[in-house]
Amino acid sequence: MTAISHRITVIPGDGVGPEVVRSAVRIIDAAGVSVDWEYAEAGAEVFRKGDTSGVPAETRASIERTKVALKGPLETPVGFGEKSANVTLRKLFETYANVRPARELPGVPTRYAGEGVDLVIVRENVEDLYAGIEHMQTPDVGQTLKIISRKGSEKIIRYAFELAQREGRRKVSAATKANIMKLSEGLFKRTFEQIAPDYPEIEAEHLIIDNVAHQLAKNPAQFDVIVTTNLNGDIISDLASGLVGGLGFAPSGNYGDDVAIFEAVHGSAPKHAGKDVINPTALLLSSVMMLRHIGEADAADRMEDAILVTLEEGKAATQDLVRQTGGDVEQATSTTGFTDMVIANLGRHPATVAARHRTQRPGGPAAPLPRWSYEAAHYATIDRTTVGVDVFIEEDTTSAVLGPLMETIAGPDLVLEMISSRGTMVYPATGLASDDVRLWRCRFVSPVGADVPDSVLLGLLERIAGRHPGWTHVEKLHFFDGEPSYTKAQGQ
Ligand code: NAP
């Protein structure tokens, strides 16, 4: 009897998930890797049972035990309902690095065939708009907080450079929207610029994310490693998968300090569920990343080679690939048939490409990942001043009426600096044609730039509190080491 050497949590998931997971498990077993698979639930079925997290306690306990999970896609209601169980899983285990390679594959025709597309998107995986902090500020104005921390940025940026070093890559491109979101995306960009000199052998560049989308469509082979914030990474990694044949070919790994979760980039593709037609390649390539992560490099190479041979020879092609090659979809290979062919090809080597033969985790599974460089003591040295407050007020009025009123309410220690509507200054009047949505940001500041105590801010809120519907949200205005912690309004 073979000794069990690895324990892995396996989550079949929703829609096509069970089919692609079955394919991956069969091939890993056939490759001779000894795994004790711990089957666990997450996603739609769990929501239906009334667990609002979508990830039951037993599943969490299993991942805590095994530290590695292979998961199928999980369904998320769009625009309503419970939070995404995918995002919950990534966040529960602080898998902060989402690594999404996009590499030209043999036998998969694309517009870029022959250009040598071979890039990795390293997406920050727990912060940004995916922090999931959302409110309706009024019945008609929604708000999602975009949280970007220096620590989160440093971790993912160092991860990207370490990955580049490990894989012998030459360039890391940071992709941000720092031109517009100067404090959140800007912090990511500034952190990138601070860290890049620690890796002098690797070229570092910064590009605005919209230009990255443009450059990816125009000349994707120019990219090597792209490091970016969560939402940017979510979008451009789907774009990148389109460059190499589509979602059927896009793998990913979510890495944290302790836990790693491997999954395809694609979702549950409900219309294909249960039909045995889905392309399992994305999850198979994710499984290759997983095998490298758990130290099964030889098996990873064998599995990757077998997938490449199968694609290269073209004897097995699932519907999505047949559509791209213009063949007869009726003749397409089933998911099971494709899996059988990969198993039959184990031990063979592709003629036109080499398997990557590199570990996907910087430093390999045993090496500790880069740690956060700031000591707690650093925060004690920062000079802080509270210079005022932004109070968001819901009121059916006009800025011309609200402005003078707020000036009188401001009191002796504060003055009304301005009012904005959705970020554009409307009081004092600028002549800009800004529509109103019954939500006004009123900025009160110390007239002399003095440090404003909480008692003054609370007094202001009490004076505003009598109004109906009234204040909805408050944001303190600070200076940190002499630098403002907030931006001006447009038109200010
Ligand atoms: P999707 O499930 O990725 O499917 C969109 C389309 O992509 C499919 O209809 C199919 O295109 C193609 N496709 C996806 N996977 C494929 C594969 N393995 N082989 C061949 N073609 C494939 O995206 P969605 O329809 O927007 O999302 C469905 C559900 O999945 C949602 O509930 C969403 O929240 C969830 N989701 C989960 C994850 C995750 O678990 N990580 C990720 C994304 C979305 P054709 O129609 O052209 O055949």
Residues whose N, C-alpha, C, O or C-beta is under 5 A from the ligand:
A	BS01	NAP	G72 P73 L74 E75 T76 N86 L247 G248 A264 V265 H266 G267 S268 A269 I278 N279 D320
